[in-house]
Amino acid sequence: MFPPCATPFRDEEVDFDGLRANVRRWMATGLRGLVMLGSNGEAPYIDPDELERVVAVARAEMPSDRPLVVGAGRESTRQTLSACRIAARAGADAVLVLTPSAFRAQLTPDALVRHYRAVADASEVPVLLYNHPVATGVNLTPAIVRTLADHPNITGIKESSGDISVVGDLVSQARSGFRVVVGVAPTLYASLLCGADGGVVAVANVIPEACVRLHALVRASRLDEALALQRAITPLARAVTTTYGVPGLKLAMDLAGYVGGAPRLPLLPLHDEARRAIAALYEAVMAAA
């Protein structure tokens, strides 16, 4: 289990003290590692010099045996390669590469395969594919993934379509050692039963222990307990993603004692009604979990 870590800001600047505090606390849980500067880290709003420093600060606060994955997907192959180099230099153990989405009508399967192969050929660290078609409008189909999975430096995928049948196809078709993790917390229980290795889910920023426990319960075949925990987690997980997005995630982190803070403009903090709704959901999951 990995959280796609939110990036704390103070007055529009990265709050590095807050980041350090969050990383230390996350590393005191059973989380396997961290994903920095993915979608929930507001990656499109991060400057190149901030990328390097965020990665370096996070790596310095993590034990050496806990992997740090860094979002490096950009719109062009050239930009993606540059982000991969910066991330590796700053201490990333792997890069998570979201599909491009500009000019999506021209992003044919052949274009996507050539993009990812070029990135994997040049990257100094392993590459994880990232499929998030709801956000990008571009879909890495199981057929495309199967082609890419043969590359020795492409070692897994974060699958965030929310489609369990896709997870099943990826698990059944991928080569040995190719990791399938899911990015949609409400499908985590079902995905693990389908054979997914784990999850990179936003709500793990807020309730990491509960997410780790859900994974452990499924692995131990304590399925009734796992399903009950999934049902407890799901309402909050939906609130901090599809309903309220990054501002909701950051508010929930504040409620849990992490440093969430305000999102970076143009995203806006939540209004009072939304704050009350998230607070009620957080209290409910804490009582149940």
N, C-alpha and C positions, 0 to 999 in steps of 0.2 A: 504494500500500500504506500502510495506517494500522494502528497497534496500538491496541486498546481498552485504554488504559493502566490498569494497576493503581495503586491509591492506597496509598502506603506509610504505615504507622502505627507509632508508637512509644509504648508504654504507653497504647494506646487513643486517642492524639491523632494528628492528621495530622502526618507527618514532612515538613515543608516543605523542609528542607535535602536530604533524600533525594529529594523530588520534583524539586527544581531539578537535582540531579545526574543523575537519570534523563533529564529533558528535554534537558539539554545533550548527553548521550551519544546519545540517539535522534536528535537533530538533526544529529549528525555522520555519520549514515548516509544512505542514499538514500531513506528514508521520505518520502512526500509531505507528511505532516502527522500530527497526533495526534487521537485521540478520548479525551476526558477524561470520567470519571464516567458511563461506560456500565455494563453489567452487571458486567464484570470490574473496574471501578473501585469496586465495592461501593456503587453509587449509593443503594440503599435505606437504607444506614446513614449517609449523609452529611447533616449538618444544613444548613439553608439558609444560615447564615453561612459555613460551610465551603465550600459550593458556590462562592460568590463569590470567596473567597480562593484556592481551588485553581485556578480558571480564571485569575484575575489573575496568579498566580505562574507558571503554565505559559506564558501569553501573553508575559510579560516575558522568558522564556528562549528564545523562538522567533523566528527571522527573520520579518520582516513578510510575506514571500511564501509562508510555509508555513502552510496553513490549520489552525485549531484548531476542532474539532467538539466539542460538549458535549452529553452526555446530559441531556435535559430531560423525559422521559416520566414522568408521574405518574398517579395513579389517577383524578383528576377533571380535566375541562377547565380549570377555574379554577386548580388547582394547577399544571397544565402551563404555562399562560400565565404564571404567576408565575415559574416556573423559567426559562422562555424569556427573560423580561425581565432576570432576574438574570444569566443567562449572557451575553446580549448586552451588558449594561452592563459586565461584567468583561472583555470582549474576545473572545468567541466569534465565529467567522466563520459558523457554522451550528449548528443544533441537531438532535440525533438523538432522535426521539420514539418510544419503545417504546409498543406498544399497552397500554391499560389491561387489567387482568385480573380485578379484583374484579367480582362480579356478571356473570360472563362469559356466562351464559345470556341475559342481556338485551343483550349487545353485538352487536346485529345489524349487518349491512352498513350499514344506514342510520345507526345510531348511530355507527359508526366513521367513516363519511364525514363526518357532521356534526361530530364531534370534531376530526378532522384539518383540516377546512376552517376551523373557528373558530380553531384554533391558527395555521394558515398566514395567515389574514386579519390576525391581530394581531401575529405575530412580526416583530421588526425585522430578523431575519436569515433566510436560507433554511432550510427545514425538510426534513429527511431522514426518511422513514418507516423504521420498524424492526420487522421481522417476526421473532419468535422464538417460534413456537408451542409448542416443546418446553418452554420455561420458563413461558410465560404461559397456555397453553391456548386462546389466541385467534389466529386465522389471518387475515392480510391476504391474501386470495386475489388472483390476477392480475386478476380482474374488478374488485375494489375498488380495487386499485392503479391500474388503467387509468383509472377514474373520477377518482381523486385526482390523477393525473399531469397532468391538464389545468390544475390550479391553478398560476399562475405562480410562486408562492413555495414550491411543493413540487418539489424539484429532483432527488430520487433516493430510493433505498431501500437499506437494509442488509437483505439477505435471508438469514436464518439457519435456514431450515427444513432445510437439507441436501439438498433435493430438486432434482436437476439439471433435471428437466423444468419445474419452476417457474421456475428461472433462465432457461431457454430461452423460456418463455412471456413473462416480463417483458421480456426483451431484444427479442423480436420485436414486442411490442405497444406498448411505451412510445414516447412522442413523442421527436423528436430533441432531444438535450440532457439527457434524463432519465437519470441515472446509476444503474446497477445494480452494487452491490458485494456481496460475499458475506461471511458471518461464520463460515463453517465451513472451517477450513484443509484438512482432508482432501479437500474437493471443489474446492479452488482451481484446480488444473490444468484439470479438466473444465469448471469454470464459466468460466474465461477462454476456453477453446475455444468455449464456447457464446456468447460475446460479452460477458460481464461486464467491467466497466471495471477492477475491482480487488478488493481484499479489506480487511476490517477484522477481523483474526484475532488471537486471544489469543497465539499462539506468536510473533507479531512483537514482543511485549514482550521476548522472550528471544533470538531469533535474527533480528533485523530484516534483516540483510544477506542471509540465505538466502531470506527471503520476497521481498525486492526482486529478487533474482536470478531466482527462479522466474518472477515476472511478466515480467522482461526477456527471459528465454529463450523464453517463449511468444510474446511480441510479435515476437521475431526469428525465429520459426518453427523454433527449435532444439528440436524437440519431444522427441527422445530424451533429451537432457540435462535438459529440464524435467521429464519423467516420472520420471527417476531421482532428481531432487532432491525431487519430490513424495513419492516412496516413502520417502526418507530422513527427511523432515520429519514425516510422518504419525504415527508412533508417539509422538513427543514431543507433537505437537499434541493427540492424543487424551488423553494423560496430564494435560495442564494444563487440560483442559476437562471432558469427560464423565466421566473416571475420578476425578480428584482435585479438580477445580474450582479456585476461587480460591486456596485454600491451596497447591495444587500449582503453580499459576502463580507464586505469590510465591516458593516454594522454588526453582523453576527460574531465576527472575530473580536470586536470591541467588547461585546457582551460576555464572551468567553474568557476575557482577560488577555487576549493577544492585542497587538498593535495593528488595527485595521486602518483607521483614519479615513480621510476623504479620498474619493477617486480623483484622478487628474482630469482637468477640463479637456474636452467638453462634457464629460460625465458629471452628473450632479449628485450631491448627497440626497438621501431619501427624505420624504416628507414625514410628518409625525404619525400619520395613520399607518404607513408602511413600517415605521420603526416599531410601533406597538404590535403589529402582526408578527414581525420577525421575533420580537422578544417573547411573545406567547409561544411560538413554535419552538424556540430554543429551550424555554422552560419545560415544555412538554417532553422533548426528546431527552433532556437531562433527567427528568423524573422516570422515564421509561427505561433508559439505557443504564 
